[in-house]
Amino acid sequence: MTTMDEKTPLKSRVRIFTVEDVAKHNTSSSCWVSRNGKVYNVTGFLNDHPGGDDLILEWAGKDITDAMADPVEHTHSDSAYDMLESYVIGRLGAEANIVDKDWEATDDFHPDDTDLSADFEKCGFLDLRKPLLRQVWESNFSKSFYLQQVHQPRHLAYSARLFGPGFLEIFTLTTWYTVPILWLPISAFLFYRSICQFSGIYAPLFANPFELPLDDITTGSLLKTLSCFFAGNVIWTILEYTLHRFLFHIDEWLPDSPVFLTLHFLLHGIHHYLPMDKLRLVMPPALFFMLSFPFTRLAYVLFGIPAANGVISGAFAFYVLYDCMHYALHHTKLPQYMREMKKYHLAHHYKNFELGFGVTSKIWDYVFNTVLPV
């Protein structure tokens, strides 16, 4: 493993790659190799290699440190090593091995805080002592290195800073009780409007409910609203699973660009990077509004206004349950069922982030075969 002193001259002008990045470039049209922690694109040298391109292609996508030093394999002069340096395009990043397939959660799980200086010195990923977002935006690492690192949890006794300016930072920090305080009244309001609309009662948006003819509300309209509400509960569990799996973990399809890496980091990457951050365990209101808006518009198109209000009310109520439960799974001692879900969810962070997408239940993990053995 190379040291940070060896990496420093390269850091400002070359990218950080992983072994997997190098392995993908194993053909004559794109031939990369690594040596002593550096990455080389030798595609343009294939036809000029004195020993023929076959010797290089045999090691395409691999580490050539031992091969170049092996006199039986091929003898190289000092000028050959100097020439190789002209093809350097980056370095291999160090790995952080925190996620472990044998990891098991305990009821009193509380990880030790990360040594910030040692972590940055070893991995060269993000310096947790500085605002994180700009570091990702200006990053010089590949998508593969980013995903490798962001899914290895770090731990702080406080919330790491995302933005430099305080007026921006405040929008990234959300206490758990903000969610029920804000969204439960909205859920109740939509439930009330759904009943009125099913009963044929005209209810202006800001009407005083005590001035409306509530005696005209029928049992049938109440049952319709309750049916829509419970349908919204079910719809939320599907959205919880699909958004977590196919949006938050869009890793495979994520473009290899700092812009998209920054968006990924804001949306979910920071939660895997700092999973025990108490002020980033529930969704900021602005983010939930942006994510929910297209789905609420779709509900009105599909179901009509009275039914859509009931469905959205149920979905919002279950969203509150989801976010509060998510916080509890990370930081609270829980009854038996929730203790099992806590182990299950923490295993998603510390054992295998490619399985176990359910938070409130495992039902859709069973349906789509993504259950995480705990």
C-alpha positions as CSV (number, residue, x, y, z in Angstrom):
1,M,0.0,0.0,0.0
2,T,1.3,3.4,-0.9
3,T,1.6,6.1,1.7
4,M,0.1,9.6,1.5
5,D,3.6,11.1,1.0
6,E,3.9,9.0,-2.2
7,K,0.4,10.1,-3.3
8,T,0.7,13.8,-2.7
9,P,2.5,14.8,-5.9
10,L,-0.2,13.0,-7.9
11,K,-3.2,14.1,-6.0
12,S,-3.6,17.6,-7.5
13,R,-3.5,16.4,-11.1
14,V,-4.7,12.8,-11.4
15,R,-7.7,10.8,-10.4
16,I,-8.2,8.2,-7.7
17,F,-9.2,4.8,-9.0
18,T,-10.0,1.4,-7.7
19,V,-8.7,-2.0,-8.7
20,E,-12.1,-2.6,-10.3
21,D,-11.7,0.5,-12.4
22,V,-8.4,-0.8,-13.8
23,A,-9.8,-4.3,-14.4
24,K,-12.4,-3.0,-16.8
25,H,-9.8,-1.7,-19.2
26,N,-8.3,-4.9,-20.4
27,T,-8.5,-4.7,-24.2
28,S,-6.3,-3.3,-27.0
29,S,-8.7,-0.4,-27.4
30,S,-8.4,0.5,-23.7
31,C,-5.5,-0.9,-21.9
32,W,-4.8,0.1,-18.3
33,V,-2.3,-1.4,-15.8
34,S,-1.2,-0.5,-12.3
35,R,2.1,-0.5,-10.6
36,N,3.2,0.5,-7.1
37,G,-0.2,2.2,-6.5
38,K,-0.2,4.2,-9.7
39,V,-2.6,3.7,-12.7
40,Y,-1.3,3.9,-16.3
41,N,-3.2,4.1,-19.6
42,V,-0.8,2.3,-21.9
43,T,-3.2,2.0,-24.9
44,G,-1.1,4.4,-27.0
45,F,2.1,2.4,-26.2
46,L,0.9,-1.0,-27.4
47,N,2.2,-0.7,-30.9
48,D,5.5,0.8,-29.8
49,H,6.3,-1.8,-27.1
50,P,9.6,-3.5,-28.2
51,G,8.4,-6.9,-27.1
52,G,5.1,-6.6,-28.9
53,D,1.7,-5.7,-27.7
54,D,0.9,-9.3,-26.6
55,L,3.2,-9.0,-23.6
56,I,1.3,-5.9,-22.4
57,L,-2.2,-7.3,-23.2
58,E,-1.5,-10.4,-21.1
59,W,-1.4,-8.0,-18.1
60,A,-4.1,-5.6,-19.3
61,G,-6.3,-4.5,-16.3
62,K,-3.9,-6.0,-13.8
63,D,-1.1,-5.0,-11.5
64,I,2.4,-5.3,-13.2
65,T,4.6,-4.5,-10.2
66,D,6.0,-8.0,-9.9
67,A,5.9,-8.7,-13.6
68,M,8.1,-5.7,-14.5
69,A,10.6,-6.7,-11.8
70,D,10.7,-10.3,-12.8
71,P,13.7,-11.0,-15.1
72,V,12.1,-14.2,-16.3
73,E,9.0,-12.4,-17.4
74,H,10.8,-9.5,-19.1
75,T,13.8,-7.3,-18.3
76,H,13.2,-3.5,-18.2
77,S,15.8,-0.7,-18.2
78,D,15.6,2.5,-16.2
79,S,14.4,4.3,-19.3
80,A,11.5,1.9,-19.6
81,Y,10.3,2.9,-16.1
82,D,10.8,6.6,-17.0
83,M,8.7,6.1,-20.1
84,L,6.0,4.4,-18.2
85,E,5.6,7.4,-16.0
86,S,4.5,9.5,-19.0
87,Y,1.4,7.3,-19.2
88,V,0.3,7.8,-15.6
89,I,-3.4,8.9,-15.2
90,G,-4.0,8.4,-11.5
91,R,-3.5,6.3,-8.5
92,L,-5.2,3.5,-6.6
93,G,-7.1,4.6,-3.6
94,A,-6.8,2.9,-0.3
95,E,-9.7,0.8,0.9
96,A,-11.7,1.2,4.1
97,N,-12.9,-2.1,5.4
98,I,-15.7,-1.3,7.8
99,V,-18.6,-3.1,6.1
100,D,-18.2,-6.8,6.9
101,K,-20.4,-9.8,5.7
102,D,-19.9,-11.3,9.2
103,W,-21.1,-8.2,11.1
104,E,-23.8,-8.7,13.7
105,A,-25.7,-6.0,15.5
106,T,-26.0,-5.8,19.2
107,D,-28.9,-4.3,21.1
108,D,-26.6,-1.6,22.5
109,F,-24.7,-1.0,19.3
110,H,-22.8,2.2,19.4
111,P,-19.7,2.5,17.2
112,D,-16.5,4.3,18.2
113,D,-15.9,7.7,16.7
114,T,-13.7,7.8,13.6
115,D,-10.1,9.2,13.9
116,L,-10.6,12.0,11.4
117,S,-6.9,12.7,10.7
118,A,-6.0,9.0,10.3
119,D,-9.0,8.2,8.1
120,F,-8.2,11.0,5.6
121,E,-4.5,10.1,5.7
122,K,-5.2,6.5,4.9
123,C,-8.1,6.8,2.4
124,G,-7.7,10.3,0.9
125,F,-11.5,10.4,0.4
126,L,-13.3,13.2,2.3
127,D,-11.8,15.3,5.1
128,L,-14.5,15.3,7.7
129,R,-13.0,18.3,9.4
130,K,-14.0,20.5,6.4
131,P,-17.4,21.1,4.6
132,L,-18.1,17.9,2.6
133,L,-20.2,19.0,-0.3
134,R,-17.6,21.1,-2.0
135,Q,-15.1,18.3,-1.6
136,V,-17.4,15.9,-3.5
137,W,-18.2,18.6,-6.1
138,E,-14.4,19.2,-6.8
139,S,-13.5,15.6,-6.4
140,N,-10.8,13.8,-8.4
141,F,-11.9,10.3,-7.7
142,S,-13.8,7.8,-9.9
143,K,-17.4,6.7,-9.3
144,S,-16.1,3.3,-8.2
145,F,-13.8,4.8,-5.6
146,Y,-16.6,7.1,-4.4
147,L,-19.1,4.2,-4.0
148,Q,-16.5,2.0,-2.3
149,Q,-15.8,4.8,0.3
150,V,-19.3,6.3,0.8
151,H,-20.6,2.8,1.8
152,Q,-18.0,2.4,4.5
153,P,-19.5,4.1,7.6
154,R,-17.7,6.8,9.6
155,H,-18.8,8.1,12.9
156,L,-18.7,11.5,14.6
157,A,-20.0,12.8,17.9
158,Y,-21.5,15.7,16.1
159,S,-23.0,16.4,12.6
160,A,-20.4,16.9,9.9
161,R,-20.6,20.1,8.0
162,L,-22.0,19.9,4.5
163,F,-21.9,23.6,3.5
164,G,-19.5,26.4,4.5
165,P,-22.2,29.1,4.9
166,G,-24.4,28.6,8.0
167,F,-27.6,29.8,6.2
168,L,-27.3,26.8,3.8
169,E,-26.2,24.4,6.5
170,I,-29.3,24.9,8.5
171,F,-31.4,23.3,5.8
172,T,-29.5,20.1,5.9
173,L,-30.1,19.4,9.6
174,T,-33.5,18.0,10.8
175,T,-34.6,16.9,14.2
176,W,-36.8,13.7,14.2
177,Y,-39.8,15.4,15.8
178,T,-39.9,18.0,12.9
179,V,-41.4,15.3,10.7
180,P,-44.6,14.5,12.8
181,I,-45.1,18.2,13.7
182,L,-45.1,19.3,10.1
183,W,-46.6,16.4,8.2
184,L,-49.2,14.9,10.5
185,P,-51.4,18.0,10.4
186,I,-51.1,18.0,6.6
187,S,-52.2,14.4,6.6
188,A,-55.1,15.1,8.9
189,F,-56.2,18.1,6.8
190,L,-56.2,16.0,3.6
191,F,-58.2,13.3,5.3
192,Y,-60.8,15.8,6.4
193,R,-61.0,17.3,2.9
194,S,-61.4,13.8,1.4
195,I,-64.4,13.1,3.7
196,C,-66.0,16.4,2.8
197,Q,-65.5,15.9,-0.9
198,F,-66.9,12.4,-0.8
199,S,-69.9,13.8,1.1
200,G,-70.5,16.6,-1.5
201,I,-69.6,19.3,1.0
202,Y,-67.9,22.3,-0.5
203,A,-65.0,23.1,1.7
204,P,-62.9,26.1,0.8
205,L,-59.2,25.6,1.4
206,F,-59.0,27.8,4.5
207,A,-62.6,27.3,5.7
208,N,-63.3,27.0,9.4
209,P,-64.3,23.3,9.8
210,F,-66.7,24.2,12.6
211,E,-68.7,26.4,10.2
212,L,-69.2,23.6,7.7
213,P,-72.3,21.4,7.6
214,L,-70.5,18.4,9.1
215,D,-73.9,16.7,9.9
216,D,-74.0,16.0,6.1
217,I,-71.0,13.7,6.4
218,T,-72.2,10.1,5.7
219,T,-70.9,6.8,6.9
220,G,-70.3,5.9,3.2
221,S,-68.1,8.8,2.7
222,L,-66.1,8.0,5.8
223,L,-65.6,4.4,4.7
224,K,-64.5,5.6,1.3
225,T,-61.9,7.9,2.8
226,L,-60.7,5.2,5.2
227,S,-60.3,2.8,2.3
228,C,-58.3,5.4,0.4
229,F,-56.3,6.1,3.6
230,F,-55.3,2.5,4.0
231,A,-54.6,2.2,0.3
232,G,-52.2,5.1,0.8
233,N,-50.5,3.2,3.7
234,V,-49.8,0.3,1.3
235,I,-48.7,2.5,-1.5
236,W,-46.2,4.2,0.8
237,T,-44.6,0.8,1.7
238,I,-44.1,0.2,-2.0
239,L,-42.7,3.7,-2.5
240,E,-40.4,3.2,0.5
241,Y,-38.9,0.1,-1.0
242,T,-38.7,1.2,-4.6
243,L,-37.3,4.7,-3.9
244,H,-34.7,3.2,-1.5
245,R,-33.6,0.5,-3.9
246,F,-33.9,2.2,-7.3
247,L,-33.3,5.9,-6.5
248,F,-31.2,6.1,-3.4
249,H,-29.2,3.1,-4.5
250,I,-28.9,3.9,-8.1
251,D,-25.2,3.0,-7.9
252,E,-24.9,0.9,-11.0
253,W,-26.5,3.5,-13.3
254,L,-24.9,6.6,-11.7
255,P,-22.9,8.6,-14.2
256,D,-19.2,8.9,-13.4
257,S,-19.3,12.7,-12.9
258,P,-18.8,15.0,-9.9
259,V,-22.2,16.5,-10.5
260,F,-24.0,13.2,-10.2
261,L,-21.8,12.0,-7.4
262,T,-22.7,15.2,-5.5
263,L,-26.4,14.6,-6.1
264,H,-26.1,11.0,-4.9
265,F,-24.2,12.2,-1.8
266,L,-26.9,14.7,-0.9
267,L,-29.7,12.3,-1.5
268,H,-28.5,9.3,0.3
269,G,-24.7,8.9,0.2
270,I,-24.1,11.0,3.2
271,H,-26.5,8.8,5.2
272,H,-24.4,5.7,4.4
273,Y,-21.2,7.6,5.0
274,L,-22.4,9.0,8.4
275,P,-25.2,6.6,9.4
276,M,-25.4,7.6,13.0
277,D,-25.7,11.4,12.5
278,K,-28.8,12.2,14.5
279,L,-29.7,15.3,12.5
280,R,-29.5,13.6,9.1
281,L,-31.6,10.5,9.8
282,V,-35.0,12.0,8.7
283,M,-35.7,13.8,5.5
284,P,-35.5,17.6,5.4
285,P,-38.9,19.0,4.7
286,A,-37.8,20.6,1.4
287,L,-36.4,17.4,0.1
288,F,-39.5,15.4,1.0
289,F,-41.7,18.0,-0.7
290,M,-39.6,17.8,-3.9
291,L,-39.7,14.0,-3.9
292,S,-43.4,13.7,-3.1
293,F,-44.7,16.4,-5.4
294,P,-44.7,14.3,-8.6
295,F,-46.3,11.4,-6.8
296,T,-49.1,13.6,-5.4
297,R,-49.7,15.1,-8.8
298,L,-50.0,11.6,-10.3
299,A,-52.4,10.6,-7.5
300,Y,-54.8,13.4,-8.5
301,V,-54.6,12.3,-12.1
302,L,-55.2,8.7,-11.4
303,F,-57.8,8.7,-8.6
304,G,-59.6,12.1,-8.8
305,I,-59.5,14.7,-6.0
306,P,-61.6,13.1,-3.2
307,A,-59.8,9.7,-3.4
308,A,-56.4,11.2,-4.0
309,N,-56.7,13.3,-0.9
310,G,-57.4,10.2,1.1
311,V,-54.6,8.2,-0.5
312,I,-52.1,11.0,0.0
313,S,-53.2,11.4,3.6
314,G,-52.5,7.7,4.2
315,A,-49.2,7.8,2.4
316,F,-48.1,10.9,4.4
317,A,-49.1,9.3,7.7
318,F,-47.0,6.2,6.9
319,Y,-44.1,8.4,5.8
320,V,-44.2,9.9,9.3
321,L,-44.1,6.4,10.7
322,Y,-41.2,5.5,8.4
323,D,-39.0,8.5,9.2
324,C,-39.6,8.3,13.0
325,M,-39.0,4.5,12.9
326,H,-35.9,5.1,10.9
327,Y,-34.5,7.4,13.5
328,A,-35.5,4.9,16.3
329,L,-33.7,2.1,14.5
330,H,-30.4,4.0,14.7
331,H,-30.7,5.5,18.1
332,T,-33.4,4.0,20.4
333,K,-33.9,0.9,22.5
334,L,-36.9,-0.8,21.1
335,P,-39.5,-3.5,21.7
336,Q,-39.0,-7.0,20.2
337,Y,-40.3,-6.5,16.6
338,M,-38.5,-3.2,16.3
339,R,-35.3,-4.7,17.7
340,E,-35.4,-7.2,14.9
341,M,-35.9,-4.5,12.4
342,K,-33.1,-2.5,13.9
343,K,-30.7,-5.4,13.4
344,Y,-32.0,-5.8,9.9
345,H,-31.6,-2.1,9.0
346,L,-28.2,-1.7,10.6
347,A,-27.1,-4.8,8.7
348,H,-28.0,-2.9,5.5
349,H,-25.4,-0.3,6.6
350,Y,-22.7,-2.5,8.1
351,K,-23.1,-5.9,6.4
352,N,-24.5,-5.6,2.8
353,F,-25.9,-2.3,1.4
354,E,-27.1,-4.1,-1.7
355,L,-29.8,-6.0,0.2
356,G,-32.3,-5.2,2.9
357,F,-34.1,-2.2,1.5
358,G,-37.2,-2.3,3.8
359,V,-37.2,-0.1,6.8
360,T,-40.7,-0.4,8.3
361,S,-41.0,-4.1,7.2
362,K,-39.3,-6.8,5.2
363,I,-42.4,-7.6,3.1
364,W,-41.2,-6.2,-0.2
365,D,-37.7,-7.6,0.3
366,Y,-39.4,-11.0,0.4
367,V,-41.5,-10.2,-2.7
368,F,-38.5,-9.1,-4.7
369,N,-35.9,-11.5,-3.2
370,T,-33.7,-8.9,-1.6
371,V,-33.9,-10.2,2.0
372,L,-30.7,-9.6,3.9
373,P,-29.8,-12.6,6.2
374,V,-29.0,-11.3,9.6
